[in-house]
Amino acid sequence: MFEGHVKKMQAVLVDPVEYSLPIGDELVPMNPYLGKKIKFTHLGEIHCSNCGKRTKKSYSQGHCFVCMRKLAQCDLCIMKPETCHYHLGTCREPQWGEQFCFQDHYVYLANSSGLKVGITRHTQVPTRWVDQGATQALPIFKVKTRLQSGQVEMALKQYVSDKTDWRKMLKGQAEVKDMQAERDQLLLAAKDALSEVQKANKEGDIELLTDAEPVTIQYPVLEYPEKVKSFNFDKTPDIEGVLMGIKGQYLILDNGVLNIRKFTSYNLQFDA
């Protein structure tokens, strides 16, 4: 039995991905529980991952309302980097912004529930792809700031989705694609829009990664569900079932799926 506040699962990109669940002071390997019955119990408490105060509701994946409103990492521009407002002098935490937003970012293509475009900090490769449940990924551009990554993404998402259909992703493997061919087609379609982004930024700030190689990701899944039923600790404090797989940040049980990341900072008990 393990007990404590949970965080999103940690993953190591091997074949298949190896997952571990941070719970309390423990880091519990989850792959060994495949095919076994497991149980989670919500013990009724949520504590803000930033200030530690008890909160009735979790905001922005593990924060209390006050911290959600004041932290730069919870601002809208994190979800929509093209709206970065640091240059306007209105960043909630300028020092945090300088540390996290003014570093190299990648714009990539991923194949999760289908082809999508996304962005991530260079330190989050390949973690970001695993968290999304992508089975294939390919970096396209390397840029100097988060704002620039958002600008490039905006140019590309006119021609390809920037969303993952999590239900479809959990029902099976995405159809295998020639990621380099898909990239080339996308770059051709978005040529004019990308040219405008290049003109608006310094030369060399936006680098096309012509030699990037696609990454293939395999997940530890015994069986995918035909129908996807999502569990919620706010409605069902006791959740148990046979662990049939792990993909993205989801535990796939024989009777439903559980998004661990959604319940960051919940105080849980884990039994097997």
Secondary structure in CASP SS format (residue, H / E / C, confidence):
PFRMAT SS
TARGET T0000
AUTHOR 0000-0000-0000
METHOD secondary structure of the structure
MODEL  1
M C 1.00
F E 1.00
E E 1.00
G E 1.00
H E 1.00
V E 1.00
K C 1.00
K C 1.00
M C 1.00
Q E 1.00
A E 1.00
V E 1.00
L C 1.00
V C 1.00
D C 1.00
P C 1.00
V C 1.00
E E 1.00
Y E 1.00
S E 1.00
L E 1.00
P E 1.00
I E 1.00
G C 1.00
D C 1.00
E E 1.00
L E 1.00
V E 1.00
P E 1.00
M C 1.00
N H 1.00
P H 1.00
Y H 1.00
L C 1.00
G C 1.00
K C 1.00
K E 1.00
I E 1.00
K E 1.00
F E 1.00
T E 1.00
H E 1.00
L E 1.00
G E 1.00
E E 1.00
I E 1.00
H E 1.00
C C 1.00
S C 1.00
N C 1.00
C C 1.00
G C 1.00
K C 1.00
R E 1.00
T C 1.00
K C 1.00
K C 1.00
S C 1.00
Y E 1.00
S C 1.00
Q C 1.00
G C 1.00
H E 1.00
C C 1.00
F H 1.00
V H 1.00
C H 1.00
M H 1.00
R H 1.00
K H 1.00
L C 1.00
A H 1.00
Q H 1.00
C H 1.00
D C 1.00
L H 1.00
C H 1.00
I H 1.00
M H 1.00
K C 1.00
P H 1.00
E H 1.00
T H 1.00
C C 1.00
H C 1.00
Y H 1.00
H H 1.00
L H 1.00
G C 1.00
T C 1.00
C C 1.00
R C 1.00
E C 1.00
P H 1.00
Q H 1.00
W H 1.00
G H 1.00
E H 1.00
Q H 1.00
F H 1.00
C C 1.00
F C 1.00
Q C 1.00
D C 1.00
H E 1.00
Y E 1.00
V E 1.00
Y E 1.00
L E 1.00
A E 1.00
N E 1.00
S C 1.00
S C 1.00
G C 1.00
L E 1.00
K E 1.00
V E 1.00
G E 1.00
I E 1.00
T E 1.00
R E 1.00
H H 1.00
T H 1.00
Q H 1.00
V C 1.00
P C 1.00
T H 1.00
R H 1.00
W H 1.00
V H 1.00
D H 1.00
Q C 1.00
G C 1.00
A C 1.00
T C 1.00
Q E 1.00
A E 1.00
L E 1.00
P E 1.00
I E 1.00
F E 1.00
K E 1.00
V E 1.00
K C 1.00
T C 1.00
R H 1.00
L H 1.00
Q H 1.00
S H 1.00
G H 1.00
Q H 1.00
V H 1.00
E H 1.00
M H 1.00
A H 1.00
L H 1.00
K C 1.00
Q C 1.00
Y C 1.00
V C 1.00
S E 1.00
D C 1.00
K C 1.00
T C 1.00
D C 1.00
W H 1.00
R H 1.00
K H 1.00
M H 1.00
L C 1.00
K C 1.00
G C 1.00
Q C 1.00
A C 1.00
E C 1.00
V C 1.00
K C 1.00
D C 1.00
M H 1.00
Q H 1.00
A H 1.00
E H 1.00
R H 1.00
D H 1.00
Q H 1.00
L H 1.00
L H 1.00
L H 1.00
A H 1.00
A C 1.00
K H 1.00
D H 1.00
A H 1.00
L H 1.00
S H 1.00
E H 1.00
V H 1.00
Q H 1.00
K H 1.00
A C 1.00
N C 1.00
K C 1.00
E C 1.00
G C 1.00
D C 1.00
I E 1.00
E E 1.00
L E 1.00
L C 1.00
T C 1.00
D C 1.00
A C 1.00
E C 1.00
P C 1.00
V E 1.00
T E 1.00
I C 1.00
Q C 1.00
Y C 1.00
P C 1.00
V E 1.00
L C 1.00
E C 1.00
Y C 1.00
P C 1.00
E C 1.00
K C 1.00
V C 1.00
K C 1.00
S E 1.00
F C 1.00
N C 1.00
F C 1.00
D C 1.00
K C 1.00
T C 1.00
P C 1.00
D E 1.00
I E 1.00
E E 1.00
G E 1.00
V E 1.00
L E 1.00
M E 1.00
G E 1.00
I E 1.00
K E 1.00
G C 1.00
Q C 1.00
Y E 1.00
L E 1.00
I E 1.00
L E 1.00
D C 1.00
N C 1.00
G E 1.00
V E 1.00
L E 1.00
N E 1.00
I C 1.00
R H 1.00
K H 1.00
F H 1.00
T C 1.00
S C 1.00
Y E 1.00
N E 1.00
L E 1.00
Q E 1.00
F E 1.00
D E 1.00
A C 1.00
END
